[in-house]
Amino acid sequence: MSRKRKDLPILENVTITGVAAEGNAVARHGEMVVFVPYGAPGDVADIKLTRKRSSYAEGRIVRLVEPSPRRVGPPCSHFGTCGGCRWQHLPYDLQLECKQQQVTDALTRIAKVELPPVSPIKGSERIWEYRNKMEYTFSNRRWLTREQMESDEIFDDRDGAGFHISGAFDKVLDISRCHLQDSLGDRIRLFIKDYARSRGYSFYDLKANTGLMRTLMIRLASTGESMVVMSFGEDSPEAIADVMDAVRREFPQITSLMYVVNLKANDTIADRDILLHSGRDYIEEEMEGLRFRIGPKSFYQTNSRQAYELYCVARDMAGLTGSELVYDLYTGTGTIANFVSRRAARVVGIEYVPEAIADAKINSERNGITNTEFYAGDMKDVLTAAFVEEHGAPDVMIVDPPRAGMHPDVIDVILLAAPRRIVYVSCNPATQARDLALLDSRYKVTAVQPVDMFPHTHHVENVVRLERRD
């Protein structure tokens, strides 16, 4: 027999004092720290504890006794359920304060290296409809909100298209409007959902791994071009053609309309063949007159306009004079490599995804750039001492790794190659701080610049310049 879970208490009239990791608000009750989602500094609230440990607890607000004077009304009807934009209730200036502090805390508490003053964070000019890429899931088990479950309404139709619910992999919140992308994205998603339902096509069952309608990716570039990639969970040619033809008729302006049949247990399509239905098999972004080709598997910074600010920071920190050999690690489609190439003698880019490297080469060719080279493979396997010996020791390295940071083998080769300067672009200041500690024996941090790419979330990019200790 399982033990009955102990009912945890409600803490009354608790003042929320700040914002902590992962976007949660933080409060104190005696000696205990309490982490609370969707709270604002200055709120006085009754908090129902949901988890309790010896040194901390987690809870949720059940009654807002006195709202913080800094709290604002979130525009999204899904706020509090979706979980994607946990800071909509915080004014943007406060969001930037919190992100600035997040970077400072990570570098001081984790890296524990000598640091210059952290520069003021660069905020995003656009804080709504800034995302160029959104991914949605179709499900026959759409999530019911607390209000819906407590109502007398019977929900026989559970088909929906939206975002996964945190902690419930088989549940999807049906989305009516997402404020993070241009409304064209909403119109495309809602049309596909309604059309599939009108035709009786099955929505995906995430537990049974069955159903036709599976996932949807929408890219809307700053150039006005658009890409739609529909993923189907069944190989049903007639139904697939019917859906894709309907999308083309309704949205003839789509630049690239593609689809994939994915019969695997997971949603990833990086290892699947993506087929072109109509239009081109790529779209283009533009930056400083350069055109960048983006394929369905390519990585590109999600906030196109703010990506330009981020890359300007990286280029300025690199301090290029035109004579340098630059290594661009985790180059993606070669955006940074091509962006800095005008100020370097030669740029060598390395990336794991072969399709992205193919796009990087095309991007150089189409922009008339002749001083770049690109190589595909796992970073720790490609970037070796032999590779450095063959291609030359870099004067400058620009690294932009995934959230997990750099593999220790990569750091060892960086130390061996001993570039004069390293520019480290990171989407996770915590793993960046860990890597800075590993580089500290040979490199000193000389500049820190946070950049906000994702308003209304706790995520923040950070750029650090390191100079070799000679």
N, C-alpha and C positions, 0 to 999 in steps of 0.2 A: 504494500500500500504506500502510495506517495504521500509525503508530508504536506500538510496544508500550508500554503504560503501565508506568512504573517502579514496582516493588514497594516500598512504603514500610515503614520498620522498625517494630518494636515497642519502645517505650520502657519500661524496667522500673523498678519501684519509684518511681513518680512520685507526689508528694504533691499532692493537690488542695487549693487554698488558698481558693477562694471561688466565688461565683456571678456570672456575667457576663450580658450581654444575651441576649435570646431564651430565657432559662431554662437555658442551658448552664452547666456548671461550668467553672472555669478553673484551669489549672496552669501551672507554668513548668518548662522543661527548658533549663537554661543561660540564654541570652538570649531563647529562643523562648517565646512564649505559646501554650498549647495549649488549645483549647476542646473540652469533652467533655460529651456528654449523659449524664444519669442519674448524675452524680457528686455526692458530698456533701463539703463542706469537712471536711478531716481524713482522707479516704480515702487509702490508699496502694494504687496500682493499676499494673498493666501496661497500657499504652495502645497500641493499634494505630493508627498514623497512617493517615488516609484521604485527607488533602489537605494539601499543604504549600506555603506561600508564603514570601516573604522575611522577613516580620515575624511570622507566626503560622502555626499549623497546626491542623487538626481531626483528631479521632480518636475511638475508642470503647474502652471498657473491655473487655479480653479476660480479665483475671483480677483479682479483688479480693484483693490481698495482705493488707491489713488494713483492715477496714471502719471508717469514722468512728464514734466513740462517739455522734454525733448522728444517725446513720442509723437509720431505722425501716423496718419491713416494710410494703410497699405492699399494700393489701387487694385490689387489682384483678388478676385473672388475666391481663388484657391489658396490664399495665404493661410498658413497654419496647418494645412493638410498636405499640400504638395511637398513641402520641405526643400524645394530647390532654391528659393530666395528668402532665406531666413532673416534678412535684415531690412525688409521693406518697411518695417515700422520705425526704423532709425533714419533720421535725416542724413543726407549724403555727407555733410561735413563731419558728422559723428562717425560714420562708417570709415571715412579716411583717417580720422584720429585713431580708431581701433586698429586699422591695418598697419598704420605707422608703428604703433606700439607692439603689434604682433611681430613685425620684423625686428624691431629693437630687442624684444625679449628673447626671440629665438637666437639671434647672433650673440647676445651677451650670456645667456644661460647655457646654451649648448656648445657654441664654438669656443667661447672663453679665450678669445684671442684679442690682441690689441686692435681697436677699431677707431676709425675717424668718426666724426659726427654723422649720423644718418641724415641724408638730405630729405627735405619735405617731399612727401609722396606726390606723384603726378596723377591727378584725378582724371577721370574719363569725361570728355566733353559731352558725350551722350550717355545717359544713365538708363534709358529705356530703348528697346528695339535696337540693341547694339550687337547682338549675336548673329554671326553669319552662318552658323550651323546648329540645327536642332535634330534630335533623334527621339522618335516616339515608338511606343510598343502597343500593338493591338492585343486585346485580351477578352476572353469570354467570362472573366471573373473581375469585372471592374470593382474598384474599392467603393464601399459605402461609407459615407461620413458618419460621425457619431450622431448627428441630427437625423440623418436618414434612417439609421438603425433603430433609433428611439421613436420614430414616427410609426403610424399605423399603415403606411403605404407598403404595398407588396411590389417587389422588384423582380419580375420574372425575366426581364431582358437585362442581362448583365454585360452586354458587349460594350466595349469602350476603347478609346485610343488616347494614350497620354503617357504619363511617367510612372515608373515603378515606385511603390511605396517602400520607404525605408523599413527594413526588418520584415518585409512580407514579399518575398521574391515573386510569388505567383499572383500578386494583386497589382492592378494598374489603376491609377486615378485618371478618370476621364476628364480631359481638358477642354474647356470651351474657348478660352482665350489665354495665350501666353504673351506677356508684355515684353519679353526679352528679344523677340524677333519681329520683323516687319509683319503686318497683318496678312500679307500674302501667304505666309507660312500657315497661319490658322485656316485660311480659306482652302488651301490645298488639303490639309489634314482632314478638315470637316467634310469636304466633298468626298474624299476617298472613303471615309468611314460611312457616310450616308449612302453612297453608291453601293458599297459592298453589302450593307444591310438590306438595301432594296432588292438586291439580286440573290439574297439568301446565302452569301458566301460565309463560311465559318471563320470566326475570329480565333486566334491562337489560344490553346489551353497550355499554360506554362508548366503544369504538372504532368499532363499526359503527352506533351510534345506533339500535338496534333492541331490542325487548323490551317486554313489557307492564308489569311491575312496575318502577317507576323510583325514586321517592323518597318519604319519609314524614316528616311534621312532627307532633310531639306537643307540645302545650302543656298543662301542669298548673298551674292557678292556685292561689294561696294560699287562695282562697275555696272550694276543692274542686271547682271547675268544670274541665272538660277539653275540649280541641279536638284533633281528629285530621284532618289533611289528607293524603290519598293522591294521589300524582302518578303518572299512567299514561303510558307512552311509546307506546302504540298506542290508536287510537280504536276500541275493541271494546266496544260498549255492553253486550252480554250478559255478558261476562267482568267488566267493571267493576261491573255491578250485582250479580253473584254475590259478588265480593269485599266490596263495601260492605255488602251484606245480611248476610254472614257476620260482619263486624265488629260490626254493630248487634246481632245476636242474641247474640254472645259478651259484648259490653260495653254493655248497655243504659244504663249510667250515663253514657256519654259525652254531654256537653252539646251539642257541635257536631261533627257528622261531615260532612266535606266532601271533595271530590275535584276534580282538574284533569286535563285531557288536555294533555300537553306534548309536541309533536312537534318542538320546536326542538333544535338541537345542544347547547344548554347547559341546566343544571338550573333556572335562575331562573324563578320563576312570577309575578313582580311584574307582568308584562305579559300574563298569561293570565287568562281568566275562571275563577274558582273557584266551583264549583257546590255547592249544599247538598244533601246526601243526606237528612239527618234532624237534628232538633233545631233550635238557633238558628244563625245565621251569625256569632255572636260569643260570647265568654266575658267575664267581668268579674273585675277585680282590685279590691281594697279598700285604702284608705289613709286613716287618720284619719277614718273615717266616709264618705269620698268613694268612689264607685264609678266605675271606669274600664272602658270598653268596649274590648275588644281583638279586632280582626278578624284574618283569616288573613294579611293583608299589613302589619299594624300592627307598629311597633317598640315594645317595652316592655322595660325593664331585665330581664335574664335571671335575676337573683337578687331575687325579689320582696321578701323581708324586708330584705335589705341595701339595696335601692333606697330604702326608707323612710329609713334612716340617711343615705344619700347626699343625698336631697332635703331632709332636715332641715338638713344642713350648708349646702347651697346657700341655703336660705331664711334661715338665721341670718346667713350672710355678706352677704346682700342688705340686711340692716338696714332692713327695711320698717317704716314707721310708719302706713300707711293712706292716704297722700296721693300716692304715687308712680305715675308711668306706667312700666310695666315692659315691655320687649321680651324675649320668650323665643324665641331663635333656635334652629332645629333642634328644634322643639317636639314632634315625633312625634305621639302621640295627645293632646297637651296635658296630660300628667301634671304636669309642673313648673308650667306656666301655671296650671292649676286649683288645684294644691297651694298656690301662693303668693297666689292671688287674694283670699283673705280678708283679707290684710294689705296690699293695694295698692288704689289708686283704679281703675286700669285695666291690663289685661294684653293685649299684642298678640303673638300667636304666629305664627311662620312655619315652614313645613315643605315639603319637596320632594314627598312622596307625597300625592296628593289623597285617597286612601282614609283615610289617617291624619288628615288635616284634617277629613274628614267625621266621624270618630270623636271628634276633639277637640271639635267643636261639640256633638255628642250628649252627650259627657261633661259639658260645661258645663250643658247644658239639663237633663239628668237629675239633676244635683246642685244645681239651683236657682241656678247662678252666672250672673250677668247682666253682669259687668264684664270679659268676655273677648271678643277678636276674633281670628279665625284666617284665615290666607291661605296658599294653596298655590302653589308654584313654586320654581324653582332660587334658592337664597339670593342669589347674586350678581346675579340678574335682578330679584328682588322687592325686596330691601333696597337701595334707591337713595336718592339725595338727595331725589328727588321724593316717594318713599314717606314719608320722615321728615318732609318739609314738610307732607304731607297729614295724617298721623296724629299728629304732634307729636313733639318731641324727647324721648327717654326719659330719665328720671332714673336708672334702673337697667337694665342689660342682663344677662340670663342666657344664656350660650351653651353648647351641648352638642353640638359638631360630631362627625362621624364620625372614624375613626382618622387620616384624612389631614389633619385640622385645618381651619382656615378658609382660604378662597380670599383672595388679596391684595386683590381688589376689595371683599370683605366687610369686611376690616380697614380699608380706606380709608374706607368709609361709617361704620364705628364711630367712627373718629377724627373724621370730619366731624360726626356726631351728638353726640359729646362727652358721653355719659352721665356722671353724677357717679361712678357705681360700676359695675364689671363683675364678674360672677361667672362664671368659666370652669371648666366641668365637662369633664373630658377622660378618654378611655379610652386615651390614648397620650401619656405625659409628654414624649416627644421632640418630637412636633409641637406640643404645647402650649408647650413651651419656645421653639420657633422663633417661634410667634406672640407670645409675651410679649416677645421681643426687638423685634418690629415695633411693639408697642404702647408700648414703654418711653419713647418721646419725650414721651408725654402722660400715661402712667399708671405708678403705682408699686405694686408687689406688697406687700400688707399682711398677707396670711394665706395659708397653704398647709396643706391637710388631705388626706392620702391616705386612701382608703377601699378595702378589699379586697372586691371583688365576686366573685372567682373563685378560691377556695381550690384549691390543688394545681396552679395554673398560674402563669406568670410575669406575667400581666396584672394591672394595677392601675389603679384610677380615682384621679384627683387633682382637687381643687377648689382654685382660686386666687381670691382677692379682689384686685381692682385698684382703686385710688382715683385719681381725676383729679388731676394736678399743677396746682394753681391758681396 
